[in-house]
């Protein structure tokens, strides 16, 4: 029995230390210029959620960085390189899609929401002010309710 336990420990101990060891993160190859990562930060990783192609260590992100480096060596501008990826993946690949078409609504909806909120607050304040003035003038509650109902119909 002792011999089996010894062999088990001899095999299990190194394997367990190997499982506990943290993998070394894939660091970017030193031969990529910083401009590769500047461009890759503006592009999404197609398989990762919320990561840019510069942050991700997925195989496709590594390939995207390699393509960016190749195109920079060919003399292409950052705009041309981003257009290359947009042609293959659509505007979705950009971290900040252009404000046109459907994405225009995404950009404008917060402004529209603020305008509607402001209008609602202004209208509420105007009603409260007119109600206070009517009460100060001695108009009865029934008359105020009737007038509010008439205003709501309009």
Secondary structure, 3 states (H helix, E strand, C coil): CHHHHHHHHHHHHHHHHHHHCCCCCCCCCCCCCHHHHHHHCCEECCCCCCCECCCCCCHHHHHHHHHHHHHHHCCCCHHHHHHHHHHHHCHHHECCCCCCCHHHHHHHHHHHHHHHHHHHHHHHHHHHHHHHHHHHCCCCHHHHHHHHHHHHHC
